[in-house]
Every structure is written in structure tokens, then in C-alpha cells.
């Protein structure tokens, strides 16, 4: 895996990820798209990827619909 951010995102497409934002919020979903500004598109994740209890413990909100997050707000993206 390359260390360049856009290469990492490319390899993570269609994988479940958690996106952490500057305001402390975090969103869990399947990465379905991104662009050169690190804007990301999340879709609802497969129910088997993480349980509600795991997400509650991490204080992460699971996306239900297509969600677009502006790259300026993103602090980190974890697999």
C-alpha cells in the first residue's frame, strides 16, 4: 500500500471506513467515492461490518443514506 493519501483512498473504495471530523463527530459507512480535495462519499455499510454496540462505544454515527463530507472538515479516515 502506498503512503500517498489519494492512493490509500483508492485502495479503500467499497470498504467500510470511519471518517473523523474537526468538530469531533465521526461517521461510519462504505467509502463509495472521493476527489482530489478529499471530499468523501459514504453509503450505508453492510450490517455485518460493525454492530450498533461497537459504534455506540466509539461514539460514531452510522450513515443511512448517501452522505457527502467536505474534505475541509475531515481530520482522519480509518479502516
N, C-alpha and C positions, 0 to 999 in steps of 0.2 A: 504494500500500500504506500503510495506516495504521500509526502507530508504537505503538499500544497492543498489549501482548503477546498478549492473547487474540485480537485481530483478526489478528495475524500467524500465530498457530497455526491459526486458522480457514482462512486462505488457504493454509496448508501441508498441510492434510489430504490424505492419499493421495499425498504426496510423500516421497521419501527424505530422511531427516534424520540428523544425528549429535547425540546427547544426551550432554553432558559433565557428570559428576557431581563432587561435592565431594571424593570420595576419589581423584580422578584417573582413574577408569575412564571409558570412553566407549563408547557403543553406537550402532550404525548399523542403521536399519531404516526401514520405511514408517510414517509417522505415521497411525494409524488412529483415534485419539481423544484427548481431553484433557478436563479440567474446570476450574472456576474456581480450584482450588488448584494448577494447573499440573501435576497428575498427568498423565502421558502414557502412551499405549498404542502400542507398536511391534509391527509384524508383520514377517515376513521380507521383505526387499527383493527386487525383481526382480534377477536375477543380472547383468543388463546395466548396472545403475546404478553399480556400483563393483567393481573387481577385488579379489581377495584380496590381491594385492601392494600395492595402494593402501591398503587397510585396515591391513595389517601395518605399512606405513611410518608411518601416522598413529597406530599403537597403539590401534586401535579394534576392538571385538568386534562381529561381525555377529550379530544375533538370528536364531535358527532358528524359534522359535515365538512365540506371543503373549507379549509382555513388558510388564508394567506397572511404571512407575517413579514412585515417590512424588515429588511436586513439591518437598518439602523438601530433597531430595538433588540437584536439578538446578541447575547453575551456568549453562549456556547450551545453546541448541539452534541448530544451524547447518544450512542447506540444502546 
